[in-house]
Amino acid sequence: MNSKYYKTWEEYKGENPDITEKQEEAMAPKMQSYEEMLFNFIMFLCA
């Protein structure tokens, strides 16, 4: 998906290569859920 509002974890990690594996384990599930919530909110506003 090509969006300035929604990023997958892989895209986020690609933009921030200094994330360690330990940080990734803690961040990945949370960041992806935040992205999903933001996307759903934007879709709600557009409806």
Steps between C-alpha positions, in 0.01 A plus 500: 500500500631842414373746763641783707268404788539123518825305526564134551754393758745412225474854354545655845801279572648585158483870586651437847781246454648564846224298672649201678343154502401538865329832425333344197349222710340759729406757238373305199161384634426837661604710203298291257190524719544880524527521122182295464315725745617814319395357165157406636457849647586664169254273320236594760561870432469447125169311527 
